[in-house]
Amino acid sequence: MDEATFWAVVEETRRIGDGDLERQTEALLDALTQRTVDDLVAFQERFDDLHERLYGWALWGAAYVLLDGCSDDGFIDFRTWVISQGPDVYRRATQDPDSLADVVTDPEQTAEAELFGYVAQDVYAERTGSAEMPRREPVAAGAEPAGAPWDEPDLPRLYPRLTALVGGAPEHGSQP
């Protein structure tokens, strides 16, 4: 599946969800249920590629500020949330993670995106009876995030808008 088609599906689900991630996830389930098994695999491959591209220290710092700390698992869900927000948010987040201050309404909702990332796999399992969707091994598996690591005291300077949004610097979160 090419990137334009992937994003068209995500954008349609966003329109239907109207800001409600649970409704958006249901809309994605409905949309993917209409697709072929090959389309499901292709959708998941594109999702995995876009998800992997977000694996960097700069975005992790943004997640750390928003969530008052962010573990490995939390960062997986956060990246899924960024994808669920559509191509414009995705592109801006890759260039300036602090720009997420423009779209975050509830920082905790970013952690609720986990199910969005499993929809294609769930539909595939239901359709084929196989719990294992064919997938490539992620390039970033076991690798360090891209970019330069940050130190927690630097986060307010690096993410001033996100820091202001949540009312200050993280105090006791999970550091990667």
PyMOL commands that place a pseudoatom at each C-alpha (Angstrom):
pseudoatom trace, name=CA, resn=MET, resi=1, chain=A, elem=C, hetatm=0, pos=[0.000, 0.000, 0.000]
pseudoatom trace, name=CA, resn=ASP, resi=2, chain=A, elem=C, hetatm=0, pos=[1.457, 3.326, -0.933]
pseudoatom trace, name=CA, resn=GLU, resi=3, chain=A, elem=C, hetatm=0, pos=[1.724, 6.072, 1.630]
pseudoatom trace, name=CA, resn=ALA, resi=4, chain=A, elem=C, hetatm=0, pos=[-1.010, 8.217, 0.067]
pseudoatom trace, name=CA, resn=THR, resi=5, chain=A, elem=C, hetatm=0, pos=[-3.538, 5.375, 0.302]
pseudoatom trace, name=CA, resn=PHE, resi=6, chain=A, elem=C, hetatm=0, pos=[-2.531, 4.609, 3.882]
pseudoatom trace, name=CA, resn=TRP, resi=7, chain=A, elem=C, hetatm=0, pos=[-2.995, 8.231, 4.907]
pseudoatom trace, name=CA, resn=ALA, resi=8, chain=A, elem=C, hetatm=0, pos=[-6.325, 8.454, 3.061]
pseudoatom trace, name=CA, resn=VAL, resi=9, chain=A, elem=C, hetatm=0, pos=[-7.613, 5.584, 5.214]
pseudoatom trace, name=CA, resn=VAL, resi=10, chain=A, elem=C, hetatm=0, pos=[-6.320, 7.228, 8.405]
pseudoatom trace, name=CA, resn=GLU, resi=11, chain=A, elem=C, hetatm=0, pos=[-7.799, 10.604, 7.451]
pseudoatom trace, name=CA, resn=GLU, resi=12, chain=A, elem=C, hetatm=0, pos=[-11.199, 9.070, 6.744]
pseudoatom trace, name=CA, resn=THR, resi=13, chain=A, elem=C, hetatm=0, pos=[-11.172, 7.370, 10.144]
pseudoatom trace, name=CA, resn=ARG, resi=14, chain=A, elem=C, hetatm=0, pos=[-10.203, 10.659, 11.784]
pseudoatom trace, name=CA, resn=ARG, resi=15, chain=A, elem=C, hetatm=0, pos=[-13.133, 12.387, 10.104]
pseudoatom trace, name=CA, resn=ILE, resi=16, chain=A, elem=C, hetatm=0, pos=[-15.510, 9.706, 11.347]
pseudoatom trace, name=CA, resn=GLY, resi=17, chain=A, elem=C, hetatm=0, pos=[-13.958, 9.661, 14.829]
pseudoatom trace, name=CA, resn=ASP, resi=18, chain=A, elem=C, hetatm=0, pos=[-14.308, 13.432, 15.133]
pseudoatom trace, name=CA, resn=GLY, resi=19, chain=A, elem=C, hetatm=0, pos=[-11.665, 13.694, 17.846]
pseudoatom trace, name=CA, resn=ASP, resi=20, chain=A, elem=C, hetatm=0, pos=[-12.676, 10.511, 19.672]
pseudoatom trace, name=CA, resn=LEU, resi=21, chain=A, elem=C, hetatm=0, pos=[-9.869, 7.958, 19.373]
pseudoatom trace, name=CA, resn=GLU, resi=22, chain=A, elem=C, hetatm=0, pos=[-12.110, 5.046, 20.325]
pseudoatom trace, name=CA, resn=ARG, resi=23, chain=A, elem=C, hetatm=0, pos=[-14.584, 5.952, 17.560]
pseudoatom trace, name=CA, resn=GLN, resi=24, chain=A, elem=C, hetatm=0, pos=[-11.686, 6.435, 15.162]
pseudoatom trace, name=CA, resn=THR, resi=25, chain=A, elem=C, hetatm=0, pos=[-10.368, 2.969, 16.007]
pseudoatom trace, name=CA, resn=GLU, resi=26, chain=A, elem=C, hetatm=0, pos=[-13.829, 1.499, 15.365]
pseudoatom trace, name=CA, resn=ALA, resi=27, chain=A, elem=C, hetatm=0, pos=[-13.928, 3.334, 12.033]
pseudoatom trace, name=CA, resn=LEU, resi=28, chain=A, elem=C, hetatm=0, pos=[-10.530, 1.852, 11.146]
pseudoatom trace, name=CA, resn=LEU, resi=29, chain=A, elem=C, hetatm=0, pos=[-11.870, -1.592, 11.996]
pseudoatom trace, name=CA, resn=ASP, resi=30, chain=A, elem=C, hetatm=0, pos=[-14.835, -1.005, 9.683]
pseudoatom trace, name=CA, resn=ALA, resi=31, chain=A, elem=C, hetatm=0, pos=[-12.598, 0.323, 6.894]
pseudoatom trace, name=CA, resn=LEU, resi=32, chain=A, elem=C, hetatm=0, pos=[-10.093, -2.522, 7.078]
pseudoatom trace, name=CA, resn=THR, resi=33, chain=A, elem=C, hetatm=0, pos=[-12.815, -5.156, 7.276]
pseudoatom trace, name=CA, resn=GLN, resi=34, chain=A, elem=C, hetatm=0, pos=[-13.712, -4.094, 3.725]
pseudoatom trace, name=CA, resn=ARG, resi=35, chain=A, elem=C, hetatm=0, pos=[-10.150, -4.696, 2.483]
pseudoatom trace, name=CA, resn=THR, resi=36, chain=A, elem=C, hetatm=0, pos=[-8.485, -7.820, 1.121]
pseudoatom trace, name=CA, resn=VAL, resi=37, chain=A, elem=C, hetatm=0, pos=[-6.036, -9.868, 3.179]
pseudoatom trace, name=CA, resn=ASP, resi=38, chain=A, elem=C, hetatm=0, pos=[-3.214, -8.521, 1.003]
pseudoatom trace, name=CA, resn=ASP, resi=39, chain=A, elem=C, hetatm=0, pos=[-4.400, -4.981, 1.741]
pseudoatom trace, name=CA, resn=LEU, resi=40, chain=A, elem=C, hetatm=0, pos=[-4.362, -5.730, 5.468]
pseudoatom trace, name=CA, resn=VAL, resi=41, chain=A, elem=C, hetatm=0, pos=[-0.760, -6.905, 5.281]
pseudoatom trace, name=CA, resn=ALA, resi=42, chain=A, elem=C, hetatm=0, pos=[0.187, -3.887, 3.176]
pseudoatom trace, name=CA, resn=PHE, resi=43, chain=A, elem=C, hetatm=0, pos=[-1.547, -1.511, 5.581]
pseudoatom trace, name=CA, resn=GLN, resi=44, chain=A, elem=C, hetatm=0, pos=[0.331, -3.044, 8.508]
pseudoatom trace, name=CA, resn=GLU, resi=45, chain=A, elem=C, hetatm=0, pos=[3.644, -2.861, 6.642]
pseudoatom trace, name=CA, resn=ARG, resi=46, chain=A, elem=C, hetatm=0, pos=[3.092, 0.846, 5.929]
pseudoatom trace, name=CA, resn=PHE, resi=47, chain=A, elem=C, hetatm=0, pos=[2.051, 1.426, 9.538]
pseudoatom trace, name=CA, resn=ASP, resi=48, chain=A, elem=C, hetatm=0, pos=[5.176, -0.365, 10.800]
pseudoatom trace, name=CA, resn=ASP, resi=49, chain=A, elem=C, hetatm=0, pos=[7.381, 1.698, 8.489]
pseudoatom trace, name=CA, resn=LEU, resi=50, chain=A, elem=C, hetatm=0, pos=[5.867, 5.006, 9.607]
pseudoatom trace, name=CA, resn=HIS, resi=51, chain=A, elem=C, hetatm=0, pos=[5.941, 3.905, 13.245]
pseudoatom trace, name=CA, resn=GLU, resi=52, chain=A, elem=C, hetatm=0, pos=[9.600, 2.985, 12.975]
pseudoatom trace, name=CA, resn=ARG, resi=53, chain=A, elem=C, hetatm=0, pos=[10.478, 6.347, 11.418]
pseudoatom trace, name=CA, resn=LEU, resi=54, chain=A, elem=C, hetatm=0, pos=[9.184, 8.012, 14.579]
pseudoatom trace, name=CA, resn=TYR, resi=55, chain=A, elem=C, hetatm=0, pos=[11.651, 6.102, 16.758]
pseudoatom trace, name=CA, resn=GLY, resi=56, chain=A, elem=C, hetatm=0, pos=[13.865, 9.013, 17.763]
pseudoatom trace, name=CA, resn=TRP, resi=57, chain=A, elem=C, hetatm=0, pos=[14.996, 10.868, 20.833]
pseudoatom trace, name=CA, resn=ALA, resi=58, chain=A, elem=C, hetatm=0, pos=[13.371, 14.142, 19.770]
pseudoatom trace, name=CA, resn=LEU, resi=59, chain=A, elem=C, hetatm=0, pos=[9.866, 12.676, 19.686]
pseudoatom trace, name=CA, resn=TRP, resi=60, chain=A, elem=C, hetatm=0, pos=[10.526, 10.615, 22.809]
pseudoatom trace, name=CA, resn=GLY, resi=61, chain=A, elem=C, hetatm=0, pos=[11.362, 13.847, 24.615]
pseudoatom trace, name=CA, resn=ALA, resi=62, chain=A, elem=C, hetatm=0, pos=[8.002, 15.280, 23.578]
pseudoatom trace, name=CA, resn=ALA, resi=63, chain=A, elem=C, hetatm=0, pos=[6.237, 12.160, 24.866]
pseudoatom trace, name=CA, resn=TYR, resi=64, chain=A, elem=C, hetatm=0, pos=[8.232, 12.338, 28.094]
pseudoatom trace, name=CA, resn=VAL, resi=65, chain=A, elem=C, hetatm=0, pos=[7.072, 15.904, 28.715]
pseudoatom trace, name=CA, resn=LEU, resi=66, chain=A, elem=C, hetatm=0, pos=[3.438, 15.252, 27.804]
pseudoatom trace, name=CA, resn=LEU, resi=67, chain=A, elem=C, hetatm=0, pos=[3.105, 12.093, 29.856]
pseudoatom trace, name=CA, resn=ASP, resi=68, chain=A, elem=C, hetatm=0, pos=[5.278, 13.109, 32.820]
pseudoatom trace, name=CA, resn=GLY, resi=69, chain=A, elem=C, hetatm=0, pos=[7.660, 10.332, 31.808]
pseudoatom trace, name=CA, resn=CYS, resi=70, chain=A, elem=C, hetatm=0, pos=[7.515, 7.748, 29.072]
pseudoatom trace, name=CA, resn=SER, resi=71, chain=A, elem=C, hetatm=0, pos=[8.640, 4.122, 29.112]
pseudoatom trace, name=CA, resn=ASP, resi=72, chain=A, elem=C, hetatm=0, pos=[9.482, 2.022, 26.043]
pseudoatom trace, name=CA, resn=ASP, resi=73, chain=A, elem=C, hetatm=0, pos=[5.916, 0.689, 25.893]
pseudoatom trace, name=CA, resn=GLY, resi=74, chain=A, elem=C, hetatm=0, pos=[4.485, 4.144, 26.415]
pseudoatom trace, name=CA, resn=PHE, resi=75, chain=A, elem=C, hetatm=0, pos=[6.567, 5.429, 23.522]
pseudoatom trace, name=CA, resn=ILE, resi=76, chain=A, elem=C, hetatm=0, pos=[5.193, 2.676, 21.272]
pseudoatom trace, name=CA, resn=ASP, resi=77, chain=A, elem=C, hetatm=0, pos=[1.654, 3.834, 22.067]
pseudoatom trace, name=CA, resn=PHE, resi=78, chain=A, elem=C, hetatm=0, pos=[2.627, 7.487, 21.690]
pseudoatom trace, name=CA, resn=ARG, resi=79, chain=A, elem=C, hetatm=0, pos=[4.000, 6.888, 18.198]
pseudoatom trace, name=CA, resn=THR, resi=80, chain=A, elem=C, hetatm=0, pos=[0.787, 5.067, 17.331]
pseudoatom trace, name=CA, resn=TRP, resi=81, chain=A, elem=C, hetatm=0, pos=[-1.164, 8.096, 18.526]
pseudoatom trace, name=CA, resn=VAL, resi=82, chain=A, elem=C, hetatm=0, pos=[0.932, 10.394, 16.325]
pseudoatom trace, name=CA, resn=ILE, resi=83, chain=A, elem=C, hetatm=0, pos=[0.085, 8.230, 13.291]
pseudoatom trace, name=CA, resn=SER, resi=84, chain=A, elem=C, hetatm=0, pos=[-3.598, 8.213, 14.232]
pseudoatom trace, name=CA, resn=GLN, resi=85, chain=A, elem=C, hetatm=0, pos=[-3.556, 12.020, 14.051]
pseudoatom trace, name=CA, resn=GLY, resi=86, chain=A, elem=C, hetatm=0, pos=[-2.929, 11.958, 10.294]
pseudoatom trace, name=CA, resn=PRO, resi=87, chain=A, elem=C, hetatm=0, pos=[-0.218, 12.952, 7.859]
pseudoatom trace, name=CA, resn=ASP, resi=88, chain=A, elem=C, hetatm=0, pos=[-0.006, 16.652, 8.692]
pseudoatom trace, name=CA, resn=VAL, resi=89, chain=A, elem=C, hetatm=0, pos=[0.501, 16.074, 12.418]
pseudoatom trace, name=CA, resn=TYR, resi=90, chain=A, elem=C, hetatm=0, pos=[2.898, 13.221, 11.633]
pseudoatom trace, name=CA, resn=ARG, resi=91, chain=A, elem=C, hetatm=0, pos=[5.067, 15.392, 9.358]
pseudoatom trace, name=CA, resn=ARG, resi=92, chain=A, elem=C, hetatm=0, pos=[5.103, 18.332, 11.757]
pseudoatom trace, name=CA, resn=ALA, resi=93, chain=A, elem=C, hetatm=0, pos=[5.965, 16.040, 14.667]
pseudoatom trace, name=CA, resn=THR, resi=94, chain=A, elem=C, hetatm=0, pos=[8.951, 14.628, 12.792]
pseudoatom trace, name=CA, resn=GLN, resi=95, chain=A, elem=C, hetatm=0, pos=[10.239, 18.139, 12.109]
pseudoatom trace, name=CA, resn=ASP, resi=96, chain=A, elem=C, hetatm=0, pos=[9.237, 19.841, 15.375]
pseudoatom trace, name=CA, resn=PRO, resi=97, chain=A, elem=C, hetatm=0, pos=[7.895, 17.575, 18.133]
pseudoatom trace, name=CA, resn=ASP, resi=98, chain=A, elem=C, hetatm=0, pos=[6.980, 20.653, 20.188]
pseudoatom trace, name=CA, resn=SER, resi=99, chain=A, elem=C, hetatm=0, pos=[4.326, 21.349, 17.506]
pseudoatom trace, name=CA, resn=LEU, resi=100, chain=A, elem=C, hetatm=0, pos=[2.244, 18.585, 19.109]
pseudoatom trace, name=CA, resn=ALA, resi=101, chain=A, elem=C, hetatm=0, pos=[1.130, 21.284, 21.548]
pseudoatom trace, name=CA, resn=ASP, resi=102, chain=A, elem=C, hetatm=0, pos=[-1.190, 22.407, 18.735]
pseudoatom trace, name=CA, resn=VAL, resi=103, chain=A, elem=C, hetatm=0, pos=[-3.117, 19.118, 18.677]
pseudoatom trace, name=CA, resn=VAL, resi=104, chain=A, elem=C, hetatm=0, pos=[-2.974, 17.545, 22.120]
pseudoatom trace, name=CA, resn=THR, resi=105, chain=A, elem=C, hetatm=0, pos=[-6.215, 18.081, 23.991]
pseudoatom trace, name=CA, resn=ASP, resi=106, chain=A, elem=C, hetatm=0, pos=[-5.726, 15.342, 26.589]
pseudoatom trace, name=CA, resn=PRO, resi=107, chain=A, elem=C, hetatm=0, pos=[-2.177, 14.048, 27.095]
pseudoatom trace, name=CA, resn=GLU, resi=108, chain=A, elem=C, hetatm=0, pos=[-3.493, 10.818, 28.597]
pseudoatom trace, name=CA, resn=GLN, resi=109, chain=A, elem=C, hetatm=0, pos=[-5.364, 10.027, 25.362]
pseudoatom trace, name=CA, resn=THR, resi=110, chain=A, elem=C, hetatm=0, pos=[-2.019, 9.535, 23.650]
pseudoatom trace, name=CA, resn=ALA, resi=111, chain=A, elem=C, hetatm=0, pos=[-1.531, 6.424, 25.793]
pseudoatom trace, name=CA, resn=GLU, resi=112, chain=A, elem=C, hetatm=0, pos=[-4.912, 5.062, 24.674]
pseudoatom trace, name=CA, resn=ALA, resi=113, chain=A, elem=C, hetatm=0, pos=[-3.781, 4.620, 21.069]
pseudoatom trace, name=CA, resn=GLU, resi=114, chain=A, elem=C, hetatm=0, pos=[-2.506, 1.076, 21.543]
pseudoatom trace, name=CA, resn=LEU, resi=115, chain=A, elem=C, hetatm=0, pos=[-5.623, -0.545, 20.057]
pseudoatom trace, name=CA, resn=PHE, resi=116, chain=A, elem=C, hetatm=0, pos=[-5.398, 1.604, 16.914]
pseudoatom trace, name=CA, resn=GLY, resi=117, chain=A, elem=C, hetatm=0, pos=[-2.073, -0.063, 16.144]
pseudoatom trace, name=CA, resn=TYR, resi=118, chain=A, elem=C, hetatm=0, pos=[-3.544, -3.575, 16.328]
pseudoatom trace, name=CA, resn=VAL, resi=119, chain=A, elem=C, hetatm=0, pos=[-6.592, -3.187, 14.102]
pseudoatom trace, name=CA, resn=ALA, resi=120, chain=A, elem=C, hetatm=0, pos=[-5.055, -4.572, 10.888]
pseudoatom trace, name=CA, resn=GLN, resi=121, chain=A, elem=C, hetatm=0, pos=[-3.625, -7.555, 12.778]
pseudoatom trace, name=CA, resn=ASP, resi=122, chain=A, elem=C, hetatm=0, pos=[-6.961, -8.241, 14.463]
pseudoatom trace, name=CA, resn=VAL, resi=123, chain=A, elem=C, hetatm=0, pos=[-8.893, -8.137, 11.185]
pseudoatom trace, name=CA, resn=TYR, resi=124, chain=A, elem=C, hetatm=0, pos=[-6.242, -10.358, 9.584]
pseudoatom trace, name=CA, resn=ALA, resi=125, chain=A, elem=C, hetatm=0, pos=[-6.547, -12.914, 12.400]
pseudoatom trace, name=CA, resn=GLU, resi=126, chain=A, elem=C, hetatm=0, pos=[-10.328, -12.923, 12.157]
pseudoatom trace, name=CA, resn=ARG, resi=127, chain=A, elem=C, hetatm=0, pos=[-10.258, -13.260, 8.386]
pseudoatom trace, name=CA, resn=THR, resi=128, chain=A, elem=C, hetatm=0, pos=[-7.549, -15.925, 8.103]
pseudoatom trace, name=CA, resn=GLY, resi=129, chain=A, elem=C, hetatm=0, pos=[-7.763, -17.743, 11.417]
pseudoatom trace, name=CA, resn=SER, resi=130, chain=A, elem=C, hetatm=0, pos=[-4.044, -17.118, 11.891]
pseudoatom trace, name=CA, resn=ALA, resi=131, chain=A, elem=C, hetatm=0, pos=[-2.887, -14.976, 14.792]
pseudoatom trace, name=CA, resn=GLU, resi=132, chain=A, elem=C, hetatm=0, pos=[0.414, -14.285, 13.045]
pseudoatom trace, name=CA, resn=MET, resi=133, chain=A, elem=C, hetatm=0, pos=[0.346, -11.735, 10.260]
pseudoatom trace, name=CA, resn=PRO, resi=134, chain=A, elem=C, hetatm=0, pos=[3.376, -11.931, 7.962]
pseudoatom trace, name=CA, resn=ARG, resi=135, chain=A, elem=C, hetatm=0, pos=[5.618, -9.022, 8.983]
pseudoatom trace, name=CA, resn=ARG, resi=136, chain=A, elem=C, hetatm=0, pos=[9.184, -8.009, 8.496]
pseudoatom trace, name=CA, resn=GLU, resi=137, chain=A, elem=C, hetatm=0, pos=[11.484, -7.639, 11.460]
pseudoatom trace, name=CA, resn=PRO, resi=138, chain=A, elem=C, hetatm=0, pos=[11.668, -3.961, 12.434]
pseudoatom trace, name=CA, resn=VAL, resi=139, chain=A, elem=C, hetatm=0, pos=[14.973, -2.350, 11.546]
pseudoatom trace, name=CA, resn=ALA, resi=140, chain=A, elem=C, hetatm=0, pos=[14.964, -0.473, 14.846]
pseudoatom trace, name=CA, resn=ALA, resi=141, chain=A, elem=C, hetatm=0, pos=[14.454, -3.608, 16.954]
pseudoatom trace, name=CA, resn=GLY, resi=142, chain=A, elem=C, hetatm=0, pos=[17.036, -3.380, 19.709]
pseudoatom trace, name=CA, resn=ALA, resi=143, chain=A, elem=C, hetatm=0, pos=[18.560, -0.223, 18.218]
pseudoatom trace, name=CA, resn=GLU, resi=144, chain=A, elem=C, hetatm=0, pos=[18.992, 3.100, 19.938]
pseudoatom trace, name=CA, resn=PRO, resi=145, chain=A, elem=C, hetatm=0, pos=[16.523, 5.830, 18.963]
pseudoatom trace, name=CA, resn=ALA, resi=146, chain=A, elem=C, hetatm=0, pos=[17.684, 8.132, 16.179]
pseudoatom trace, name=CA, resn=GLY, resi=147, chain=A, elem=C, hetatm=0, pos=[19.179, 11.492, 17.026]
pseudoatom trace, name=CA, resn=ALA, resi=148, chain=A, elem=C, hetatm=0, pos=[20.818, 12.910, 20.094]
pseudoatom trace, name=CA, resn=PRO, resi=149, chain=A, elem=C, hetatm=0, pos=[19.682, 11.791, 23.538]
pseudoatom trace, name=CA, resn=TRP, resi=150, chain=A, elem=C, hetatm=0, pos=[18.415, 14.460, 25.910]
pseudoatom trace, name=CA, resn=ASP, resi=151, chain=A, elem=C, hetatm=0, pos=[18.830, 15.049, 29.606]
pseudoatom trace, name=CA, resn=GLU, resi=152, chain=A, elem=C, hetatm=0, pos=[15.672, 15.537, 31.649]
pseudoatom trace, name=CA, resn=PRO, resi=153, chain=A, elem=C, hetatm=0, pos=[16.649, 19.042, 32.904]
pseudoatom trace, name=CA, resn=ASP, resi=154, chain=A, elem=C, hetatm=0, pos=[16.865, 20.184, 29.249]
pseudoatom trace, name=CA, resn=LEU, resi=155, chain=A, elem=C, hetatm=0, pos=[13.300, 19.202, 28.368]
pseudoatom trace, name=CA, resn=PRO, resi=156, chain=A, elem=C, hetatm=0, pos=[11.594, 22.529, 29.239]
pseudoatom trace, name=CA, resn=ARG, resi=157, chain=A, elem=C, hetatm=0, pos=[14.043, 24.336, 26.966]
pseudoatom trace, name=CA, resn=LEU, resi=158, chain=A, elem=C, hetatm=0, pos=[13.657, 21.780, 24.162]
pseudoatom trace, name=CA, resn=TYR, resi=159, chain=A, elem=C, hetatm=0, pos=[9.843, 21.617, 24.410]
pseudoatom trace, name=CA, resn=PRO, resi=160, chain=A, elem=C, hetatm=0, pos=[8.648, 24.961, 25.764]
pseudoatom trace, name=CA, resn=ARG, resi=161, chain=A, elem=C, hetatm=0, pos=[5.125, 24.749, 24.343]
pseudoatom trace, name=CA, resn=LEU, resi=162, chain=A, elem=C, hetatm=0, pos=[4.526, 21.191, 25.540]
pseudoatom trace, name=CA, resn=THR, resi=163, chain=A, elem=C, hetatm=0, pos=[5.971, 22.054, 28.951]
pseudoatom trace, name=CA, resn=ALA, resi=164, chain=A, elem=C, hetatm=0, pos=[3.589, 25.005, 29.218]
pseudoatom trace, name=CA, resn=LEU, resi=165, chain=A, elem=C, hetatm=0, pos=[0.677, 22.815, 28.096]
pseudoatom trace, name=CA, resn=VAL, resi=166, chain=A, elem=C, hetatm=0, pos=[1.192, 20.341, 30.918]
pseudoatom trace, name=CA, resn=GLY, resi=167, chain=A, elem=C, hetatm=0, pos=[2.051, 22.979, 33.503]
pseudoatom trace, name=CA, resn=GLY, resi=168, chain=A, elem=C, hetatm=0, pos=[5.757, 22.380, 33.942]
pseudoatom trace, name=CA, resn=ALA, resi=169, chain=A, elem=C, hetatm=0, pos=[8.636, 19.967, 33.563]
pseudoatom trace, name=CA, resn=PRO, resi=170, chain=A, elem=C, hetatm=0, pos=[8.207, 16.243, 34.223]
pseudoatom trace, name=CA, resn=GLU, resi=171, chain=A, elem=C, hetatm=0, pos=[8.801, 15.443, 37.868]
pseudoatom trace, name=CA, resn=HIS, resi=172, chain=A, elem=C, hetatm=0, pos=[8.887, 11.683, 38.260]
pseudoatom trace, name=CA, resn=GLY, resi=173, chain=A, elem=C, hetatm=0, pos=[8.302, 9.821, 35.065]
pseudoatom trace, name=CA, resn=SER, resi=174, chain=A, elem=C, hetatm=0, pos=[9.825, 6.722, 33.561]
pseudoatom trace, name=CA, resn=GLN, resi=175, chain=A, elem=C, hetatm=0, pos=[12.999, 7.656, 31.790]
pseudoatom trace, name=CA, resn=PRO, resi=176, chain=A, elem=C, hetatm=0, pos=[13.960, 5.589, 28.756]
for i in range(1, 176): cmd.bond("trace and resi %d" % i, "trace and resi %d" % (i + 1))
show_as sticks, trace
zoom trace
